[in-house]
């Protein structure tokens, strides 16, 4: 805490707020946690890249489309039914409102209820209307996707406790294990056993299970160091506070997920599974450029939430993060575009060359979305997650309408156009929203 960066020209050098901000910006734990999380993102991206290449080459565009749509089931359910428990856990644990024992007990009970409800409600839908909702996708793959949903949900509920504690060494481990276990399982399924897409789905489930075992072990060590008093917090009280904050973040996350995946769903609806498989390659590579913004957001959310007494410092740190993340993402986008120009056909195969134009048109939106993510966390940390929801409503509307209008005529390039326009709208709205946050007084807006 001894670093002393130059004082802001807009604030008096002796202002205690400046000193507080210097501590937060210059603190080595913050830089170390972001670096550690970015390293984890890079390692996970490497595993996921190999996973994408293996599935794309071994299963072909159609098989890749099958896999993408089957994975959409658990990710879609986890996003639609998580009730914002994850963001609320980070918010309250980082502020010290809940201890580890309370968070673990409360999140386990909430996860059991939500997972059971999700499976019971989704299974009849797949049985009755699966062929209409997911045309051309084998039903068995959809059921495997549904089976992985409880694991995905529980893992998301529990590892956010580690994030709220700012124990990023443990948190990153629980996030890094699943993709590598998944990769090992896919290698076995595709090269040693003739299991095809179904084997790849079993590998995905195995990765989630291993990650869940790891987070249980890590949390059990932390629980043993805490007093057992208040562990049995009444579910009604815990749920009231958690869901009271979480539903606002939840609706925003639902809309954000729809925004991120509406193009894939509509490409499959208007075109073919093969076209979906090609477009998914463009999307997956483009979204890897969000690694820095995701790493920074993961670390900054609990830190910004803990700064509820210093709203001006919180805003200044968010602005710094916005500028740094946007600049680095822009440079990385140019580098990846140049590399992909030469490598897409040799790496993925000639049939995936059509993914390159879609990738290029996704880049402007990726750049805009990187900075917007930092501001989204600033807004959530200020206790105003519903503001993110308001922005997301407009973003989803633009994206869905754009895809409906453009995909039938322009194919996957039209989907990329619509998506980039939606991301740019989101960035502009978030830029103005952070200026409206409380900047004086105690800063407690929850």
C-alpha positions in Angstrom: 0.0 0.0 0.0 3.0 2.3 -0.4 2.7 3.1 -4.0 2.1 6.8 -4.7 0.9 7.4 -8.3 0.7 11.0 -9.5 -2.2 12.9 -8.1 -5.2 13.5 -10.4 -5.1 17.1 -11.9 -8.8 17.3 -11.1 -8.5 16.7 -7.4 -6.6 18.4 -4.6 -3.4 16.5 -3.8 -4.2 16.4 -0.1 -7.7 15.0 -0.6 -8.1 11.8 1.5 -10.2 10.4 -1.4 -7.2 10.7 -3.7 -5.1 8.8 -1.1 -7.7 6.1 -1.0 -7.8 5.8 -4.7 -4.0 5.6 -4.9 -4.2 2.7 -2.5 -6.7 0.9 -4.6 -5.1 1.5 -8.0 -1.5 1.0 -6.8 -2.2 -2.0 -4.5 -0.2 -5.0 -5.6 -3.0 -7.4 -4.6 -5.3 -5.9 -7.2 -2.8 -6.0 -10.0 -1.8 -9.6 -8.9 -5.4 -10.8 -8.8 -6.1 -9.3 -12.3 -2.9 -10.9 -13.6 -3.7 -14.2 -12.0 -7.2 -14.2 -13.4 -6.1 -13.2 -16.8 -3.6 -16.0 -16.7 -6.4 -18.4 -15.9 -8.4 -17.0 -18.7 -5.5 -17.6 -21.1 -5.0 -21.2 -19.9 -8.8 -21.8 -20.1 -8.9 -20.2 -23.6 -6.1 -22.5 -24.7 -8.1 -25.6 -23.5 -11.3 -24.2 -25.1 -9.5 -23.4 -28.3 -8.1 -27.0 -28.6 -11.6 -28.2 -27.7 -13.2 -26.1 -30.5 -10.6 -27.3 -33.0 -11.0 -31.0 -32.1 -14.8 -30.9 -32.2 -14.9 -28.9 -35.4 -12.4 -31.1 -37.3 -13.5 -34.5 -36.0 -17.3 -33.9 -36.1 -17.6 -31.5 -39.0 -19.8 -28.4 -39.3 -23.0 -30.4 -38.6 -21.7 -32.2 -35.6 -20.2 -29.0 -34.3 -23.7 -27.4 -34.6 -25.2 -30.4 -32.7 -22.7 -29.9 -29.9 -23.2 -26.1 -29.8 -27.0 -26.4 -29.5 -26.8 -29.2 -26.8 -24.4 -27.0 -24.7 -26.9 -24.2 -25.1 -29.4 -26.1 -22.9 -27.4 -26.0 -19.6 -25.9 -22.6 -20.3 -29.3 -21.1 -21.2 -31.1 -22.7 -18.1 -28.3 -21.6 -15.8 -28.6 -18.0 -17.1 -32.4 -17.9 -17.0 -32.9 -19.6 -13.7 -30.0 -18.6 -11.5 -32.1 -15.7 -10.0 -29.0 -13.5 -9.7 -27.7 -15.5 -6.7 -24.1 -15.4 -8.0 -23.8 -11.5 -8.3 -25.7 -11.1 -5.0 -23.3 -13.5 -3.3 -20.3 -11.5 -4.5 -21.9 -8.2 -3.5 -22.9 -9.3 0.1 -19.8 -11.4 0.9 -17.4 -8.7 -0.3 -19.2 -6.2 1.9 -19.1 -8.5 4.9 -22.9 -8.9 5.2 -22.7 -12.7 5.0 -19.9 -15.0 6.1 -18.8 -18.2 4.4 -21.0 -20.5 6.4 -24.1 -18.4 5.7 -23.4 -18.2 2.0 -22.6 -21.9 1.5 -25.7 -23.0 3.4 -28.0 -20.5 1.8 -26.7 -21.1 -1.8 -26.9 -24.9 -1.4 -30.6 -24.7 -0.4 -31.4 -22.2 -3.2 -29.5 -24.3 -5.8 -31.5 -27.4 -4.8 -34.8 -25.6 -5.3 -33.9 -23.9 -8.5 -32.3 -26.9 -10.2 -35.2 -29.2 -9.3 -37.7 -26.6 -10.7 -35.6 -26.1 -13.8 -35.4 -29.8 -14.7 -39.1 -30.5 -13.9 -40.2 -27.6 -16.1 -37.8 -28.2 -19.0 -38.1 -31.9 -19.5 -41.7 -31.8 -20.7 -40.9 -29.0 -23.1 -38.1 -31.0 -24.7 -40.3 -34.1 -24.9 -43.2 -32.3 -26.5 -41.6 -29.5 -28.5 -37.9 -30.3 -28.8 -38.1 -30.9 -32.5 -39.7 -27.5 -33.2 -37.5 -25.5 -30.9 -34.2 -27.3 -31.9 -34.8 -28.4 -35.5 -32.5 -31.1 -36.7 -30.8 -31.7 -33.3 -30.9 -35.3 -31.9 -33.1 -35.5 -28.8 -30.5 -37.6 -26.8 -28.1 -34.7 -27.0 -30.6 -32.3 -25.6 -31.3 -34.6 -22.6 -27.6 -34.8 -21.9 -27.4 -31.1 -21.9 -30.3 -30.9 -19.5 -28.6 -33.5 -17.2 -25.6 -31.1 -16.8 -27.7 -28.1 -15.8 -27.8 -28.8 -12.0 -24.0 -29.2 -11.9 -23.5 -26.0 -13.9 -25.9 -24.1 -11.6 -24.4 -25.3 -8.3 -20.9 -24.6 -9.5 -21.9 -21.0 -10.4 -23.6 -20.6 -7.0 -20.6 -21.8 -4.9 -17.5 -20.4 -6.6 -18.9 -16.9 -6.4 -18.3 -17.2 -2.7 -14.6 -17.5 -3.4 -14.9 -14.5 -5.7 -16.6 -12.4 -3.0 -13.8 -13.3 -0.6 -11.3 -12.2 -3.2 -9.6 -15.5 -3.0 -8.8 -15.6 -6.7 -6.2 -18.4 -6.4 -9.0 -20.8 -5.3 -11.6 -19.2 -7.5 -9.5 -19.5 -10.6 -8.7 -23.1 -9.9 -12.4 -24.0 -9.8 -13.0 -22.2 -13.1 -9.9 -23.7 -14.8 -10.5 -27.4 -13.9 -13.7 -27.9 -16.0 -12.4 -27.0 -19.4 -9.2 -29.2 -19.0 -11.2 -32.2 -17.8 -13.6 -31.5 -20.7 -10.7 -31.4 -23.1 -9.3 -34.7 -21.9 -12.7 -36.3 -22.1 -13.2 -35.1 -25.6 -9.9 -36.5 -26.7 -10.9 -39.9 -25.2 -14.4 -39.8 -26.7 -13.3 -38.8 -30.3 -10.0 -40.6 -30.7 -10.2 -43.7 -28.5 -13.9 -44.4 -28.2 -16.5 -44.1 -31.0 -18.9 -41.9 -29.0 -19.0 -38.8 -31.2 -21.1 -35.8 -30.1 -22.6 -37.8 -27.2 -19.1 -38.5 -25.9 -18.2 -34.8 -26.1 -21.3 -34.0 -24.0 -20.3 -36.6 -21.4 -16.9 -35.0 -21.3 -18.6 -31.6 -20.6 -20.6 -33.1 -17.8 -17.4 -34.6 -16.3 -15.7 -31.2 -16.3 -18.5 -29.6 -14.4 -18.5 -32.4 -11.9 -14.8 -32.2 -11.2 -15.1 -28.4 -10.8 -17.9 -28.9 -8.3 -15.9 -31.3 -6.2 -13.0 -28.9 -6.1 -15.1 -25.9 -5.0 -16.7 -28.1 -2.2 -13.2 -29.0 -0.9 -11.9 -25.4 -1.0 -15.0 -24.0 0.7 -14.9 -26.7 3.4 -11.5 -25.5 4.4 -12.7 -22.0 4.7 -15.8 -23.0 6.7 -13.7 -24.8 9.2 -11.9 -21.6 10.1 -15.2 -19.7 10.7 -17.3 -19.7 13.8 -20.4 -21.9 13.4 -22.6 -19.2 14.9 -25.1 -17.8 12.5 -24.4 -20.7 10.1 -28.0 -21.7 10.1 -29.4 -18.4 8.9 -33.1 -18.9 8.1 -33.6 -19.5 4.4 -36.3 -16.9 4.2 -34.0 -14.2 5.6 -31.1 -15.2 3.4 -33.2 -15.6 0.3 -35.0 -12.3 0.9 -31.8 -10.3 0.9 -30.0 -12.3 -1.8 -32.9 -12.4 -4.2 -33.9 -8.8 -3.4 -30.6 -7.7 -4.9 -30.2 -10.7 -7.2 -33.4 -10.4 -9.2 -32.3 -7.1 -10.6 -28.9 -8.4 -11.7 -30.7 -11.6 -12.8 -32.9 -9.9 -15.3 -30.0 -8.0 -16.7 -28.0 -11.2 -17.0 -30.9 -13.0 -18.8 -31.1 -10.2 -21.3 -27.3 -10.1 -21.7 -27.3 -13.9 -22.3 -30.1 -13.6 -24.9 -28.1 -10.8 -26.5 -24.9 -13.0 -26.6 -26.7 -16.1 -27.9 -29.7 -14.8 -29.9 -27.6 -14.7 -33.1 -26.6 -18.4 -32.7 -30.2 -19.5 -32.1 -31.6 -17.4 -35.0 -28.8 -18.6 -37.4 -29.8 -22.2 -36.6 -33.5 -21.3 -37.0 -33.2 -19.5 -40.3 -30.3 -21.4 -41.9 -28.9 -24.9 -41.0 -27.0 -26.7 -38.2 -23.9 -26.6 -40.6 -24.2 -22.8 -40.9 -24.5 -22.6 -37.1 -21.4 -24.7 -36.7 -19.4 -22.3 -38.9 -20.8 -19.2 -37.2 -20.1 -20.6 -33.8 -16.4 -20.7 -34.7 -16.4 -16.9 -35.5 -18.3 -16.2 -32.2 -16.1 -18.4 -30.0 -12.8 -16.8 -31.3 -14.2 -13.3 -31.1 -15.4 -13.7 -27.6 -11.9 -14.9 -26.5 -10.9 -11.2 -27.0 -13.1 -10.5 -23.9 -10.6 -12.4 -21.7 -9.0 -9.2 -20.2 -12.4 -7.5 -19.6 -13.7 -10.7 -17.9 -10.6 -11.0 -15.8 -10.7 -7.3 -14.8 -14.5 -7.5 -14.1 -14.1 -10.7 -11.9 -11.5 -8.9 -9.7 -13.1 -5.5 -9.8 -16.7 -6.4 -8.8 -15.9 -7.4 -5.2 -13.4 -4.6 -4.9 -15.8 -1.9 -6.2 -18.6 -3.3 -4.0 -16.3 -2.9 -1.0 -15.8 0.7 -1.9 -19.4 1.6 -1.1 -18.1 4.4 1.3 -16.1 6.0 -1.5 -18.2 6.5 -4.7 -15.8 8.9 -6.3 -12.9 6.5 -5.9 -15.1 3.7 -7.2 -15.9 5.8 -10.3 -12.3 6.8 -10.9 -11.1 3.2 -10.7 -13.8 2.1 -13.1 -12.8 4.8 -15.6 -9.2 3.7 -15.4 -10.3 0.1 -16.0 -12.5 1.1 -18.9 -9.6 2.9 -20.7 -7.0 0.2 -20.1 -9.3 -2.7 -21.1 -10.6 -0.9 -24.2 -7.1 0.0 -25.4 -5.7 -3.5 -24.9 -8.7 -5.2 -26.5 -8.4 -3.0 -29.6 -4.8 -3.9 -30.1 -5.5 -7.6 -29.5 -8.4 -7.5 -32.0 -6.1 -6.3 -34.8 -3.5 -8.9 -34.0 -6.0 -11.8 -33.9 -7.7 -10.6 -37.1 -4.3 -10.7 -38.9 -3.5 -14.1 -37.5 -6.9 -15.6 -38.3 -6.7 -14.3 -41.9 -3.9 -16.8 -42.5 -4.8 -19.6 -40.1 -8.5 -20.2 -40.2 -8.4 -22.7 -43.1 -5.3 -24.6 -42.1 -6.4 -24.9 -38.5 -10.2 -25.6 -38.8 -10.5 -26.8 -42.4 -11.5 -25.2 -45.7 -15.2 -25.6 -44.9 -14.8 -23.0 -42.1 -13.4 -20.2 -44.3 -16.8 -18.6 -44.3 -16.4 -17.8 -40.6 -13.7 -15.2 -41.3 -16.0 -12.4 -42.7 -18.4 -12.9 -39.8 -15.5 -12.7 -37.3 -14.3 -9.4 -38.8 -17.7 -7.9 -38.5 -18.0 -9.0 -34.9 -14.8 -7.2 -33.9 -16.3 -3.7 -33.5 -18.9 -5.1 -31.1 -16.3 -7.0 -29.2 -14.3 -3.8 -28.7 -17.3 -1.9 -27.5 -18.5 -4.7 -25.2 -15.1 -5.0 -23.4 -15.3 -1.5 -21.9 -19.0 -1.7 -21.3 -18.4 -4.8 -19.1 -16.3 -2.7 -16.7 -19.0 0.0 -16.4 -21.6 -2.7 -15.8 -19.7 -3.9 -12.8 -19.4 -0.3 -11.5 -23.1 0.1 -11.8 -23.8 -3.2 -10.0 -21.3 -2.4 -7.3 -23.1 0.9 -6.6 -26.2 -1.2 -5.8 -28.0 -0.3 -9.0 -28.1 -3.6 -11.0 -31.5 -2.7 -12.4 -29.8 0.0 -14.5 -27.9 -2.7 -16.4 -31.3 -4.4 -17.0 -32.8 -1.2 -18.5 -29.8 -1.0 -20.9 -30.1 -4.7 -21.8 -33.7 -4.4 -22.8 -32.7 -2.0 -25.6 -29.7 -4.1 -26.5 -31.6 -7.3 -26.9 -34.4 -5.6 -28.9 -31.8 -4.2 -31.4 -30.0 -7.6 -31.6 -33.0 -9.8 -32.1 -34.7 -7.5 -34.6 -31.4 -7.0 -36.5 -30.9 -10.8 -36.7 -34.4 -11.4 -37.9 -34.1 -8.8 -40.6 -30.5 -9.6 -41.7 -29.9 -13.3 -41.2 -32.3 -14.6 -43.9 -30.8 -12.4 -46.6 -27.1 -12.0 -45.5 -26.6 -15.2 -43.5 -24.0 -15.3 -40.8 -22.5 -11.9 -41.8 -25.9 -10.4 -41.2 -25.9 -11.9 -37.7 -22.5 -10.4 -37.0 -23.7 -6.9 -38.2 -26.7 -7.0 -35.9 -24.7 -8.2 -32.9 -22.0 -5.5 -33.3 -24.6 -2.7 -33.5 -26.3 -4.0 -30.3 -22.9 -4.1 -28.4 -22.1 -0.6 -29.5 -25.5 0.6 -28.2 -24.8 -1.0 -24.9 -21.4 0.7 -24.5 -22.8 4.1 -25.2 -25.7 3.7 -22.7 -23.3 2.4 -20.0 -20.9 5.3 -20.6 -23.7 7.8 -19.7 -25.2 5.7 -16.9 -22.0 5.7 -14.7 -22.1 9.5 -14.8 -25.5 9.4 -13.1 -24.4 7.2 -10.2 -24.2 8.9 -6.7 -20.8 10.6 -6.3 -21.1 12.2 -2.9 -22.0 11.3 0.6 -21.7 7.8 2.1 -22.1 6.1 -1.3 -24.3 3.5 0.2 -27.1 3.0 -2.3 -28.1 -0.5 -1.5 
